[in-house]
Every structure is written in C-alpha cells, then in structure tokens.
Amino acid sequence: MHFISEALDDYVVKHSENEPELLQQLTRETYQKILQPRMLSGHYQGRVLSMISKLVNPKNILEIGTYTGYSALCLAEGMQKDGELHTLDVNEELFDFQRKYFDKSEYGTQIFQHLGDALEIIPKLNKTFDLVFIDADKENYPNYFNLIIDKLNVGGIILSDNVLWSGKVLEALKPDDKSTKAVLEYNTLLKEDPRIETVLLPIRDGLTISRRL
C-alpha cells in the first residue's frame, strides 16, 4: 500500500540504503515460488527495520509472523554478536525455505524458528526481549501485545506492521470485518496504554513504533 505518489515513493527508495544481495535473492525466489509475495516487507521497509534494529542494538528479538524470512534477516542486522532472534509462524510449508536463507546469512546460528500458534508459543519463551516485530494475523494483534508487553525490557521497542490496513482505518467499519476492527482496537490500545509511548509512521501500510517505559 502506497500513500504517496509513485514518483515520490521511487525517489524515497532511491535515496535510501541499497537492498543487500541475499535479500534480493530471497525476494526473487519468493515471487517465483510462494503465494502472496506482496506480504514481503520489501526493500524500503526492510531498510527501515534494519536501521531501527541497529539503533536499538537488541540482545534478543522476537518476531511474530515470519513469512519467507525477509524481515527477520533485516532485524538481525542490528542484533548483538551474542544475541538471538526468535521468529514464530504457523505455516510449516515455509519452514525449510526460511531456514535456507537464514543459513545463507551470517546470522544463521542465532535465528531460532518456532512453528505453531504464537498465542501458545509466546508464554513458553523464557526470555525477555529488546525488540519485537508484530506482522501476523491482525485479529490477534491485541492478544499478541498483551502477551509480550511483560516480556519487553524497559526501553525495548515494539514494531507493529500494517496498522493503517490499506486505509480501512478511516472507512466505515463493516460488521463482518474482524481484521479492521482488531487493527482499530490495537491502534487505540497502543495510544492509550500507559506502559508505552507510541508513534505511528505512514510507512508503506503503516508502521508503529512503541517504546516500553
């Protein structure tokens, strides 16, 4: 989803960091072989994730929603040398695809895949995190937040993707539209929860940065 003109968007991308070769390869193969390739974070947002991770320099990262592994590799770029990235997904068909690219990277031994329902996996993770990226089923965004907030270290960051939901956040809510309803509730939750401070950025389909106080 683009909320600025294509020409201006192209200018923004051209004047941001180049996409690493490994991620170019991952993108090509995703578009060739995987359904719904538009779910990729992509070049520009990937560089945004990378930059934020480098600024945070997290010891432990949690990602909810792996897809083909693009965003995990971007977030790993800022991880500490002895850090860990734990990424959760329900799609077992993508597990080996993800692993191939994780192992091609320099972070392969630091990236841990978890297959299954994130609502069940998160409570079992005996770790606290400095950076969390939420990019999974929208209906559970509020539930994910409630599960991870007490596992987020003070000063830690939550990144939430698709929070503008193709502009549907401004449209009249349809009674059967559970995803938009959840996104609206989630955005309000982030704004009002006293444990965090939040800024919503109009990057791609909306990216929120929330910091644990």
VEXNU-593097 format. One record per residue: residue in one letter; y, x, z of N, C-alpha, C, O in turn. Coordinates in steps of 0.001 Angstrom, whole numbers, plus 524288, in hexadecimal, padded with zeros to 5 digits. Each point is the difference from the previous one (the first is absolute). Layout:
! residues N
('a' (Y X Z) (Y X Z) (Y X Z) (Y X Z)),
...
This chain:
! residues 213
('m' (7FB5F 80349 80000) (804A1 7FCB7 80000) (804D4 8036D 80000) (80078 80390 80332)),
('h' (8032B 7FB5E 7F930) (804D2 80305 7FFA7) (804A1 7FC67 800FF) (8007D 7FBE7 7FD88)),
('f' (802E0 805A0 8060E) (8048C 7FCD2 80133) (804FE 80256 7FDB9) (8043B 7FDD7 800C0)),
('i' (7FB54 80688 7FC7E) (80471 80235 7FD2E) (7FE7C 80064 7FA45) (7FB70 7FF4F 7FEA3)),
('s' (8085D 801CB 7FE01) (7FEE9 8002D 7FA6A) (7FC22 80454 7FEB9) (7FF9F 803E2 802D0)),
('e' (7FD8A 7FB6C 7F8F6) (7FC21 803E3 7FE72) (8028D 80548 7FEE3) (7FDD7 80417 80151)),
('a' (806CD 7FBCC 7FC3E) (802BF 804E0 7FEC0) (80187 802EA 804FC) (7FF65 804C2 80059)),
('l' (80297 7F85B 8037D) (80188 80279 804E6) (7FB35 801E2 802FE) (8001C 8041A 80281)),
('d' (7FBB1 7F8DB 7FD34) (7FB24 80194 80286) (7FDED 8050B 7FD98) (7FE3B 8037A 802CF)),
('d' (801F9 7FCEE 7F80D) (7FE51 804CA 7FD5B) (8033C 804AB 801C5) (7FDEC 80445 800C9)),
('y' (80736 7FAE5 7FFD8) (80377 80435 801C2) (7FE71 801D4 8057C) (7FFCC 804AF 80113)),
('v' (7FF1C 7F78C 80261) (7FE6B 8013D 8055D) (7FB0F 80358 80003) (7FFAF 803E9 802C7)),
('v' (7FC7B 7FA82 7FA19) (7FB0B 802D5 7FFC7) (800C8 80583 7FDC8) (7FDCD 803C5 80204)),
('k' (8054B 7FCAB 7F9E5) (800DC 80512 7FD7E) (802D6 803D5 8038D) (7FF80 804BE 7FF5E)),
('h' (8036E 7F93F 80450) (802F0 8036F 80382) (7FD84 8004E 8056C) (80291 8016B 803D0)),
('s' (7F875 7FD3F 7FC79) (7FCE8 800BD 804C4) (7FBC7 8040B 7FEE1) (7FF4A 801A2 7FB89)),
('e' (7FDF0 7FFF7 80885) (7FC04 8040E 7FF6F) (7FBD3 7FE74 7FC07) (7FEB4 7FB6A 7FF60)),
('n' (7FF3D 8088D 7FDF8) (7FBDC 7FF0C 7FC2C) (7FAF5 7FE4E 802B4) (7FF0D 8014C 80488)),
('e' (7FDC8 7FBD1 7F8A3) (7FAF7 7FE3A 801FD) (7FC10 80479 7FF90) (7FF5E 8022F 7FBC3)),
('p' (7FDFD 7FF3C 80877) (7FC1C 80430 7FFBD) (7FBB1 7FED4 7FC0F) (7FEB6 7FB77 7FF0D)),
('e' (7FF16 808A0 7FEAE) (7FC10 7FF71 7FBE4) (7FB44 7FCE5 801D3) (7FE07 7FCB5 7FD1A)),
('l' (8001F 80446 807A0) (7FB67 7FD31 801ED) (80109 7FA1D 80032) (7FC91 7FCE1 7FEBF)),
('l' (8081A 801A8 802CF) (80151 7FA70 80048) (800AE 7FDA8 7FA91) (7FF01 7FB5D 7FF38)),
('q' (802AC 807CA 7FD0E) (80027 7FE2D 7FA94) (7FA7A 7FED1 7FE1B) (7FF16 7FC0F 7FD65)),
('q' (7FD3C 80762 803EF) (7FA8D 7FF27 7FE86) (7FDD4 7FB11 8028C) (7FD50 7FCE8 7FD7B)),
('l' (803DD 80266 8077A) (7FE2A 7FB69 802D7) (80229 7FB04 7FD81) (7FD33 7FC24 7FF5F)),
('t' (807C1 80400 7FF3C) (80273 7FB71 7FD80) (7FD59 7FEB7 7FAD5) (7FECA 7FB79 7FEEF)),
('r' (80051 80884 7FDDF) (7FD89 7FF14 7FAE9) (7FA9B 7FD8E 800A9) (7FEB0 7FC3D 7FD4F)),
('e' (7FE2D 805E7 80645) (7FAB8 7FE04 800A8) (80003 7FA86 8026B) (7FCB0 7FCC2 7FEB8)),
('t' (80700 80242 804BB) (80071 7FAC6 80242) (80111 7FBF6 7FBC5) (7FDA1 7FBD1 7FFF2)),
('y' (805F2 80573 7FC85) (8014F 7FC54 7FBC9) (7FB89 7FF64 7FC19) (7FF72 7FBEB 7FD85)),
('q' (7FD6D 8081F 801F8) (7FB9B 7FFC3 7FC5A) (7FB62 7FCE8 8022E) (7FD44 7FD58 7FD11)),
('k' (801D8 802FC 80815) (7FB09 7FE2A 8021F) (80054 7FBCD 80447) (7FC18 7FD6A 80119)),
('i' (8086E 801E0 8014B) (80047 7FCC2 804B5) (8033B 7FB12 7FF05) (803FC 80025 7FD4E)),
('l' (7FA40 7FB8C 804E7) (802DE 7FB1F 7FF91) (8051F 80039 8030D) (8006B 802AF 803F8)),
('q' (80369 7FA79 7FA1F) (80520 7FF88 8027A) (802AE 80544 800FC) (80197 80116 80468)),
('p' (7FEEC 8022C 7F795) (80263 80528 800C0) (805B0 7FFD4 801CE) (80204 803E6 801F7)),
('r' (80095 7F7A7 7FD66) (8056B 7FF93 801DC) (8005C 8006A 805F0) (80448 8007B 80223)),
('m' (7F742 7FF56 80089) (7FFFC 80099 805AE) (80121 8059F 801AE) (80111 800F7 80496)),
('l' (7FEB6 802B6 7F7CF) (80158 8056D 80139) (80594 80067 80212) (8037A 7FD37 7FE30)),
('s' (7FD5E 80639 80591) (80556 80105 801BF) (8034C 80218 7FB83) (80487 7FE81 7FF5E)),
('g' (7F92A 804FA 7FD83) (802C2 80205 7FB72) (8038E 80494 80134) (800EE 80153 80487)),
('h' (8010B 80111 7F751) (80307 804D0 80045) (8048B 7FFAC 803DA) (80038 80307 803BA)),
('y' (8035D 7F95F 7FB6C) (804C8 7FFF1 80332) (7FEEB 7FEA3 805AF) (801A3 802D3 80387)),
('q' (7FBA0 7F8E2 7FD5F) (7FEE9 7FE91 8056A) (7FC8D 80419 80297) (8007C 800FA 804AF)),
('g' (7FC1A 80162 7F858) (7FCCC 8042C 80223) (80338 8048F 801F6) (7FED1 8024C 8040E)),
('r' (8054F 7FF02 7F902) (80372 8043A 801B3) (8032D 7FE65 804CE) (80140 80345 8034C)),
('v' (80009 7F7BA 7FD17) (802A4 7FE15 804B0) (7FC63 80089 804BD) (801A4 801DB 8041F)),
('l' (7F97D 7FC86 7FB46) (7FC31 80078 8044E) (7FF47 805B3 80194) (7FFCC 80148 804A1)),
('s' (7FFD1 80219 7F777) (7FF63 80593 80106) (804A8 80225 8030F) (7FF4B 802E1 803CA)),
('m' (80565 7FBC1 7FA99) (804BB 801F2 80294) (8004A 7FE17 805A5) (8013D 80307 80386)),
('i' (7FDA2 7F804 7FD57) (80025 7FDF1 80557) (7FBF5 802C2 80363) (8011D 80161 80479)),
('s' (7FA3B 7FF6B 7F96F) (7FBF6 802A9 802F4) (8019F 8059A 80150) (7FF02 801DF 80451)),
('k' (80370 800C0 7F805) (801CE 8055F 80100) (8043A 80019 8042D) (80043 803B2 80311)),
('l' (80309 7F855 7FD1B) (80415 7FFB8 803FD) (7FDA1 7FEEA 80567) (801C4 80220 803F0)),
('v' (7FA3E 7FA92 7FC2E) (7FD6D 7FEB3 804F5) (7FC74 8046D 801CC) (7FF91 80106 804AD)),
('n' (7FDE0 801A0 7F796) (7FC30 8041E 80116) (7FBE0 7FE20 803E3) (7FF67 80244 80433)),
('p' (7FDC0 7F993 7FA65) (7FC60 7FD8B 803AC) (7FB20 8033B 8011D) (7FE16 802DA 7FCA2)),
('k' (7FFF3 7FCA7 80827) (7FAEF 8024A 80160) (7FBAC 7FC5E 7FE1E) (7FC3B 801BD 7FD93)),
('n' (80453 7F93B 8038D) (7FC1F 7FC24 7FE63) (80291 7FB96 7FCF2) (80410 7FDF2 8018B)),
('i' (7F97F 800A3 7FA1C) (801EF 7FBD8 7FC95) (7FBDB 7FBC2 7FF9B) (7FB57 80121 7FFAC)),
('l' (80666 7F9FB 8005B) (7FC86 7FB94 7FF1B) (801ED 7FD0C 7FB37) (8049A 7FEA8 7FF9B)),
('e' (7F7D0 80059 7FCC5) (8014A 7FCEF 7FB5F) (7FC81 7FB33 7FFD6) (7FB39 80073 8004D)),
('i' (80720 7FB01 7FF39) (7FD14 7FB1C 7FF9F) (8006B 7FE17 7FA5D) (80407 7FDEF 7FE61)),
('g' (7F7BB 802CC 7FEA8) (7FFF8 7FEC9 7FA6E) (80024 804FB 7FCC9) (8042B 80245 7FF3A)),
('t' (7F752 7FF76 7FEE5) (7FF8F 80507 7FD43) (800A8 7FF7B 7FA21) (80274 80350 7FD85)),
('y' (7FB58 7F880 80039) (7FF91 7FF54 7FA59) (7FD6A 804DD 7FDAE) (7FB9F 8013D 8018E)),
('t' (806D8 80194 7FAD1) (7FD5C 8048D 7FDBA) (801AA 8052F 8027A) (7FE6B 80429 7FE2F)),
('g' (804BE 7FB9B 805ED) (8012C 804BC 802F3) (8052F 80294 7FED3) (80137 80418 80237)),
('y' (801DE 7F999 7FA55) (804F6 8026D 7FE6B) (803AF 800A4 804AB) (801E6 8044C 80107)),
('s' (7FF1A 7F779 801C5) (803C0 8004B 8044C) (7FE08 8038B 80462) (8031C 802A3 8028D)),
('a' (7F7C3 7FD74 7FE59) (7FDDE 80376 80407) (8013D 805B3 7FEC8) (80183 802FA 80376)),
('l' (7FDD9 7FE81 7F7A9) (8011D 80567 7FE72) (805D2 8013B 8007B) (80173 80463 80157)),
('c' (801DB 7F7CA 7FD93) (805A5 800D4 8009F) (80166 800C2 805BD) (802FD 80385 80157)),
('l' (7FADE 7F935 80204) (80116 8006C 80596) (7FDDA 8050D 80244) (80259 80245 80387)),
('a' (7F932 7FF81 7FA77) (7FD8F 804CA 801F6) (80362 804D2 7FF13) (7FF59 803F1 802AE)),
('e' (80438 7FBCF 7F99D) (8034A 80483 7FEBC) (8036D 801A5 80491) (80197 80486 80056)),
('g' (7FF91 7F7D0 80335) (8034F 8015C 80471) (7FD0B 800D8 8050B) (80256 80112 80411)),
('m' (7F888 7FE74 7FBAF) (7FCB4 80059 804A4) (7FFCF 80594 80229) (8003C 803C9 7FD0B)),
('q' (7FF57 7FCAA 8080F) (7FF7B 8051C 8026E) (7FAE3 80297 7FE5E) (7FC51 7FD5B 7FE67)),
('k' (8037C 807CE 80201) (7FB7D 802FF 7FE2A) (7FAED 7FE5C 802A2) (7FBD3 80040 7FDA0)),
('d' (8048A 7FE16 8073E) (7FB4F 7FE53 802D0) (7FFDF 7FA0E 800A8) (7FD45 7FDF7 80365)),
('g' (805B3 7FF4A 7F956) (80063 7FA5E 80070) (7FB82 7FD1B 7FD6F) (7FCAB 80255 7FD70)),
('e' (8034E 7F88B 8034E) (7FC06 7FCA5 7FDAE) (8028F 7FB2F 7FDA3) (803DA 7FDF5 80207)),
('l' (7F9EA 8004A 7F9A6) (801A0 7FB16 7FDA7) (7FB47 7FC63 7FFD5) (7FBF8 80151 7FDBD)),
('h' (80492 7FA25 804AB) (7FBD1 7FC18 8001C) (801AE 7FB70 7FC8E) (80401 7FD85 800F8)),
('t' (7F8EB 8016C 7FB0C) (80162 7FBDB 7FC4E) (7FBC3 7FBD7 7FFDE) (7FB5B 8013C 7FFDB)),
('l' (80644 7F9D0 80030) (7FC78 7FB8E 8009D) (80020 7FC90 7FB25) (8042B 7FEE3 7FDE1)),
('d' (7F73C 7FF70 80061) (7FFC8 7FC72 7FB8C) (7FAE7 7FCE2 8002F) (7FC22 801C1 80242)),
('v' (803E7 7F9A0 7FB5B) (7FB5B 7FCA9 80001) (7FCBB 80098 7FB09) (7FB91 7FE28 7FFC9)),
('n' (8069B 80469 7FC3D) (7FD6C 8003D 7FAE0) (7FC64 804BC 7FF9D) (801C3 8045E 7FF06)),
('e' (7F92E 7FAB8 801C1) (7FC4C 80457 7FFDD) (7FF65 8024F 7FA91) (7FE50 80479 7FF7E)),
('e' (80303 7F89F 7FC72) (7FF79 801F6 7FAA9) (803DF 80463 7FED9) (7FF30 8030C 7FC5F)),
('l' (804FB 7FD4C 806AB) (803EE 8040C 7FF25) (7FF34 804CA 80378) (802D5 803DA 7FF7D)),
('f' (7F96D 7FBF2 803F5) (7FF41 8042B 803DD) (7FF27 80552 7FD6C) (8029A 803CC 80163)),
('d' (7F9D0 7FC7F 7FAEA) (7FED3 80506 7FD75) (80481 801D6 7FC94) (80102 804B0 7FFA0)),
('f' (801B5 7F7A6 7FDE1) (80495 8015B 7FCD8) (80422 8029E 80371) (8021C 80419 7FEA1)),
('q' (7FEFC 7F986 805C7) (803C9 80232 803B1) (7FE58 8057A 801B2) (8031C 803AB 7FFFA)),
('r' (7F7E3 7FCC9 8017F) (7FE0F 804F1 80214) (80078 80462 7FC04) (8012E 80473 80164)),
('k' (7FDE5 7FA4E 7F9A7) (8005E 803FB 7FBEA) (8056F 80270 7FFEE) (8008F 804C5 7FFB8)),
('y' (80367 7F7F1 80089) (80555 80213 7FFC4) (801B8 80266 80528) (80307 803BD 80008)),
('f' (7FB18 7FA2F 8044B) (80137 8027D 80501) (7FDD3 8058E 80016) (8029E 8039E 801CA)),
('d' (7F899 7FD0D 7FC48) (7FD7F 8051F 80019) (80251 803BD 7FBFE) (7FF83 804C0 80095)),
('k' (802FB 7F936 7FB65) (802B7 80351 7FC3C) (8050F 8022B 8024B) (80204 803FA 7FE31)),
('s' (7FFFE 7F967 805C2) (804F0 80195 8025E) (7FF07 80419 80439) (7FB86 8012F 8014C)),
('e' (8089D 800E9 800C6) (7FF87 803CF 80445) (7FF44 7FD63 80549) (7FF6C 802A2 803FC)),
('y' (80099 7F825 7FC07) (7FFA7 7FD2E 804F4) (7FAB1 7FD5F 800CF) (7FF52 7FCF1 803A6)),
('g' (7FCFB 80441 7F8FB) (7FB03 7FD3C 80012) (7FD5A 7FFC1 80547) (7FE08 7FBE2 80182)),
('t' (801DE 8086F 80156) (7FD47 80018 8050E) (80310 7FD3A 8044D) (7FDFA 7FF1E 80446)),
('q' (806D9 7FF88 7FA96) (8034A 7FD72 803F0) (80079 7FA1E 7FF2C) (8024D 7FD45 80338)),
('i' (7FB8A 800C9 7F87D) (8005E 7FA6F 7FECA) (7FADA 7FD4C 8013C) (7FBE4 8017D 7FE00)),
('f' (80461 7FA8F 8054A) (7FB5F 7FD2A 801C9) (80044 7FA59 7FE18) (803BE 7FD31 8011D)),
('q' (7F83E 80131 7FC03) (7FFBF 7FAB4 7FDEC) (7FD13 7FC6B 803C3) (7FC17 80185 8025A)),
('h' (805DF 7F9BD 7FE2A) (7FD76 7FC0C 80337) (7FF53 7FB29 7FC9D) (803CA 7FDED 7FDE2)),
('l' (7F768 80050 801A1) (7FEC2 7FB99 7FC9E) (7FEDA 7FB23 80340) (7FC91 80005 8035E)),
('g' (8065F 7FBCF 7FB92) (7FF14 7FB29 802D2) (8050A 7FD2E 8014C) (8041F 80138 7FDD7)),
('d' (7FB8C 7FB0B 805A9) (80460 7FCC1 8019F) (80388 80319 803AB) (7FE58 801AB 80432)),
('a' (8068A 7FF15 7FA2B) (803AC 80313 80326) (800D2 7FD9F 80567) (800ED 802D8 803C4)),
('l' (7FEC0 7F803 7FCA8) (800C6 7FD6B 80508) (7FBC0 80186 803E4) (800D4 7FFD3 804BC)),
('e' (7FAA8 801A8 7F940) (7FBBD 801B1 80360) (8000E 805EA 800D3) (7FE75 801EB 80422)),
('i' (80354 800EF 7F7E7) (7FFDE 805BB 80048) (8045B 80232 8036B) (7FF15 80393 80315)),
('i' (805A2 7FA54 7FC69) (80486 80232 802BF) (7FF32 8005B 805E8) (80131 8040F 8024A)),
('p' (7FCD5 7F7D6 80045) (7FF3F 8006C 805B5) (7FC1D 80444 80197) (8001A 801CD 80474)),
('k' (7FC89 7FFCC 7F801) (7FC0D 803EF 80135) (801FC 8059A 7FF19) (7FD59 803C2 80168)),
('l' (8073F 7FCCB 7FC48) (80222 80538 7FF08) (80266 80218 80507) (803F9 7FE05 801DA)),
('n' (7F99F 805EE 8004B) (801B9 80229 804FD) (80418 80443 7FF16) (7FF47 80484 8017D)),
('k' (80506 7F9EE 7FC08) (80421 803AE 7FEAA) (80544 7FD46 8004E) (80058 7FB37 7FFB8)),
('t' (803B8 807E6 800DB) (8054B 7FDFF 7FF3F) (80226 8027B 7FB05) (7FE29 80417 7FE45)),
('f' (805C3 7F95D 7FF7A) (801D9 80199 7FAD9) (805EE 800DA 7FFF5) (802F3 7FD95 802ED)),
('d' (7FE9A 805F2 7F9A5) (80590 8011A 7FF31) (8021D 7FD2D 7FB37) (804B8 7FF3C 7FF7C)),
('l' (7F7BE 7FF36 7FD02) (8019C 7FD66 7FB34) (7FBCD 7FC1B 7FE6F) (7FB62 80152 7FFC7)),
('v' (8063E 7F9DB 7FF22) (7FC71 7FBDF 7FE5C) (80222 7FD98 7FAF5) (804A3 7FEC8 7FFA4)),
('f' (7F7FC 8008C 7FC84) (80177 7FD79 7FB1B) (7FCC3 7FB18 7FF5D) (7FB33 80040 7FFD9)),
('i' (80765 7FB44 7FFC6) (7FD55 7FAF9 7FF60) (800C8 7FE1A 7FA6E) (80463 7FEE7 7FE5C)),
('d' (7F752 800BA 7FEC2) (8002E 7FE3F 7FA8C) (7FAD0 7FD5B 7FEB8) (7FCFB 801E5 7FCC6)),
('a' (8020C 7F9B5 805D0) (7FB06 7FD3E 7FF55) (8011B 7FA2F 7FF4A) (80431 7FE8A 7FE25)),
('d' (7F81A 7FE27 80351) (800B2 7FA5A 7FF5B) (80499 7FE1D 80349) (80051 80112 804AE)),
('k' (80334 7FC22 7F8D0) (804EF 7FE81 8028A) (7FF2B 7FC37 80488) (802F4 80014 803CB)),
('e' (7F916 7FCA6 7FBD7) (7FF23 7FC15 8040D) (7FF0E 8026C 80553) (800E9 7FD81 80402)),
('n' (7FD43 8075D 7FC10) (7FED6 80291 804F9) (80421 803F0 801B3) (7FF3C 802BB 803E2)),
('y' (80511 7FDA1 7F956) (80410 803BE 8018F) (80197 7FF54 805BE) (8002C 803E1 802D6)),
('p' (800FE 7F756 7FEFC) (80160 7FF7F 80593) (7FB97 801C3 8039F) (800FC 80257 80416)),
('n' (7FA33 7FC8C 7FA6D) (7FB8A 801A6 80339) (7FF78 805EA 8001D) (7FEE9 80245 80419)),
('y' (801DD 8003D 7F76A) (7FFBB 805B4 7FFDD) (8042E 8025F 80389) (7FEF7 803AF 802E9)),
('f' (805B8 7FA2F 7FCCC) (8043D 80202 8034A) (7FE84 7FFAD 805C4) (800A8 803C0 802F0)),
('n' (7FD5A 7F7BD 7FE9F) (7FEAA 7FF40 80585) (7FBA4 803A8 801C9) (7FFB9 80163 80499)),
('l' (7FCE4 8002A 7F7CB) (7FBC3 8038E 80157) (801C3 805B0 8004D) (7FDEE 80307 8031D)),
('i' (805D0 7FE65 7F9B7) (8016C 80592 7FFB4) (804BD 8017C 80350) (800CF 804A2 80103)),
('i' (8024D 7F7A2 800AF) (804D9 8016A 802A8) (7FF07 80337 804ED) (80303 80392 80126)),
('d' (7F8E1 7FB40 801C4) (7FEEA 80304 804C0) (7FD1E 80518 7FEDF) (7FF33 8032B 80388)),
('k' (7FF3F 7FDA3 7F792) (7FDA5 804F3 7FE67) (80407 80391 7FD54) (7FEB8 8044D 7FE46)),
('l' (8062A 7F9D5 8016D) (80423 802FC 7FD76) (8030D 80310 80417) (80213 7FDC5 803B8)),
('n' (7FE2C 80756 7FB8E) (802DA 8034C 803A7) (805D5 7FECF 7FFE9) (8020B 7FE20 7FC12)),
('v' (8009D 802F3 80838) (805AA 7FF5E 80030) (80275 80366 7FBBE) (7FEB5 8049B 7FF80)),
('g' (804CD 7F921 7FD7B) (8024C 802C4 7FB94) (7FCD3 7FF88 7FB10) (801B5 801A3 7FBD1)),
('g' (7F995 7FC15 804A9) (7FCA6 7FF56 7FB6E) (80220 7FBEC 7FC3D) (8034B 7FCCA 80167)),
('i' (7FAC5 80369 7F9D4) (8020A 7FCCC 7FBC1) (7FBC7 7FC66 7FDCE) (7FB8F 801A1 7FF22)),
('i' (805E8 7F96F 7FFFC) (7FCC3 7FC5A 7FD0D) (802A0 7FF10 7FAC3) (8048E 7FE7A 7FFCD)),
('l' (7F8A1 8026B 7FBFE) (801D6 7FEB4 7FAC1) (7FD08 7FB30 7FE27) (7FB32 7FFE6 80027)),
('s' (8079C 7FC2B 7FE1F) (7FD96 7FB14 7FE55) (80180 7FEE7 7FA5B) (8049F 7FFC1 7FEB2)),
('d' (7F774 7FF97 7FDF8) (800FD 7FF4B 7FA68) (8000B 7FA3B 7FE7B) (7FDDD 7FCAE 802BF)),
('n' (8049B 8023A 7F8DA) (80022 7FAB8 7FDA3) (802BA 7FBF3 8036A) (7FE8C 7FB6B 7FFEB)),
('v' (80552 80630 80308) (80285 7FC5E 803A2) (80409 7FC72 7FD56) (8021A 7FC78 80281)),
('l' (7FEFF 80469 7F87D) (80345 7FC54 7FD08) (7FCA6 7FC5F 7FCAF) (801DB 7FBFC 7FE1D)),
('w' (7F945 8056D 80135) (7FC01 7FC9B 7FDB5) (801DC 7FD71 7FAEB) (7FFFE 7FB39 7FF6F)),
('s' (8019D 8082A 7FCE0) (801CE 7FE45 7FAD1) (80481 7FC20 80050) (8009E 7FCB4 7FC8E)),
('g' (8027A 803AF 80784) (80481 7FC89 8009A) (7FEB0 7FABC 8025A) (8037C 7FCC5 800BE)),
('k' (7F795 80249 80070) (7FE6E 7FAE1 80217) (80235 7FEF4 8056E) (8000D 7FB8A 801CE)),
('v' (801C6 80897 800CE) (8023E 7FF44 80535) (80501 7FCC0 7FFCE) (801B6 7FDF4 80401)),
('l' (800A3 80190 7F762) (804C2 7FCE8 7FF68) (7FF07 7FA93 7FDC6) (80394 7FCCB 7FFC3)),
('e' (7F7AC 8022D 7FEA2) (7FEC2 7FAFE 7FD8C) (7FE17 7FC0B 8040D) (7FE60 80168 8044E)),
('a' (801DF 7F9A3 7FA31) (7FDEC 7FBEA 8036F) (7FA27 800EC 800C5) (7FD1C 800CF 7FC3E)),
('l' (80139 7FF0F 8089D) (7FA8D 80129 80143) (7FC7A 7FB6F 7FE7E) (800DF 7FB8C 8019A)),
('k' (7FB2E 805A4 7FB52) (7FC30 7FC06 7FE89) (7FC08 7FF5F 8046C) (7FE70 803DC 80268)),
('p' (7FFF0 7F75A 7FEAC) (7FC82 7FF04 8047A) (7FAF2 8032D 7FFEC) (7FDF2 8015D 80420)),
('d' (8000B 7FFD2 7F738) (7FB00 802C5 7FFA6) (8009B 805E1 7FF3B) (7FC25 802BC 7FF21)),
('d' (808A2 7FF36 8012F) (80100 80590 7FF09) (7FFB4 80307 80527) (803FC 80110 80279)),
('k' (7F748 8004A 7FF12) (7FF2D 8029A 80507) (8021B 80596 80010) (801D0 801E5 80409)),
('s' (7FDEE 800BB 7F773) (801C4 80575 7FFCF) (805E6 80063 800D8) (801D0 8032A 80322)),
('t' (80125 7F9A1 7FA14) (805B5 8001D 800A9) (8017B 7FE71 8058B) (80381 80258 80250)),
('k' (7F9EB 7F9CD 7FFCF) (80110 7FE4E 80562) (7FF28 80486 803CC) (8031B 800D1 80393)),
('a' (7F8AA 80219 7FB9E) (7FED8 8046C 80371) (80410 80452 7FF75) (8018D 8025F 803E3)),
('v' (8002F 7FEAD 7F74F) (803FE 80402 7FF24) (80522 7FE71 802A3) (80294 80346 80267)),
('l' (7FEE5 7F7D3 7FD2A) (804C0 7FE1C 80290) (7FF95 8009C 805F0) (803B2 801B9 8028E)),
('e' (7F7DB 7FCE1 7FF92) (7FF29 8008B 805A5) (80027 805BE 8019A) (80231 8016C 8040A)),
('y' (7FB6F 801CA 7F8B5) (7FFC3 80599 80132) (8056C 80271 7FFF7) (80157 80300 80383)),
('n' (801C1 7FBBD 7F892) (80545 80232 7FFAF) (8034B 7FE6A 804B8) (80311 8031D 80202)),
('t' (7FC46 7F80F 7FFBA) (802C0 7FE37 804B0) (7FE06 802D5 804D3) (80310 80172 8036B)),
('l' (7F7D5 7FF5A 7FCDD) (7FDA3 802CB 8045F) (80233 80582 80078) (80162 801B8 80446)),
('l' (7FEF0 80111 7F751) (8020F 80557 80016) (805BD 80020 801A6) (801AC 80390 802C4)),
('k' (80143 7F89E 7FB90) (80595 7FFD4 8014E) (800D8 7FEDD 805C1) (803AB 8020B 80258)),
('e' (7F8FE 7FAB6 7FFFD) (8010C 7FE10 80541) (7FCFF 802CD 80452) (80172 7FF8A 80490)),
('d' (7FA68 8035C 7FA24) (7FCED 8028A 80414) (80339 80460 80299) (801BC 80396 7FD4E)),
('p' (7FF12 7FC30 807C5) (8035A 803D0 802AC) (7FD9F 80572 80076) (802A3 803AB 801A7)),
('r' (7F862 7FCE0 7FCE3) (7FD7D 8051C 80073) (80118 8038E 7FB62) (7FEBD 804A4 80023)),
('i' (80398 7F937 7FBCB) (800FA 80312 7FB48) (80584 7FF07 7FDF5) (80282 7FC21 8015C)),
('e' (7FF53 8077A 7FB58) (804BA 7FF21 7FCE4) (7FE69 80048 7FA49) (7FCB2 8032F 7FE90)),
('t' (8059D 7F988 7FE2C) (7FE01 7FF28 7FAB9) (8044F 7FFF9 7FBF1) (8043F 7FDEC 800E0)),
('v' (7FA92 80471 7FAA1) (80354 7FFA7 7FB5F) (7FC94 7FE79 7FB62) (7FC01 8027C 7FF07)),
('l' (80584 7F97A 7FE23) (7FD22 7FE4B 7FB5F) (802AC 80241 7FB2B) (8049F 7FF11 7FF0E)),
('l' (7F865 803E9 7FDEA) (80220 80284 7FB59) (7FE40 7FD16 7FB0E) (7FB66 7FEB0 7FF85)),
('p' (80829 80048 7FCD2) (7FE92 7FD4C 7FB1D) (7FD95 803BE 7FC0C) (801BC 80057 7FB87)),
('i' (7FA3E 80276 80630) (7FD2A 803A7 7FCA1) (7FB4C 7FD38 7FDB7) (7FCC3 7FDE9 802DF)),
('r' (802DB 8020F 7F7EF) (7FBCF 7FD44 7FD58) (7FF8E 7FA67 80211) (8039B 7FCE9 7FF3D)),
('d' (7F81C 801B4 80356) (7FF4C 7FAA9 801DC) (80184 7FF6B 805BF) (7FE57 7FC58 802A5)),
('g' (804CD 80749 7FF32) (801D9 7FFDE 80568) (7FCC9 80376 8038A) (7FB3A 7FF7B 80040)),
('l' (80761 80411 8027F) (7FD68 80399 803A3) (8031C 8001C 8050F) (8049B 80161 80006)),
('t' (7F8E2 7FD2C 80439) (80294 8000C 80515) (7FE85 804E6 80309) (7FB7A 801A0 8001A)),
('i' (8087F 800AE 80260) (7FF24 8045D 80394) (80135 7FE18 8057D) (8045B 7FE48 80118)),
('s' (7F7CE 80204 80256) (800AD 7FE6A 80567) (7FEB4 8049D 8038E) (7FC03 8029A 7FF51)),
('r' (80763 7FE5B 80474) (7FF55 80476 80390) (7FEED 7FE1B 80589) (802B7 7FC92 80200)),
('r' (7F950 805B1 80074) (7FE83 7FE92 8055D) (803ED 8023B 803D5) (8010A 804B1 7FFF7)),
('l' (80122 7F802 80350) (803DA 801A8 803E5) (7FD46 801D9 804FD) (80299 8018C 803BD)),
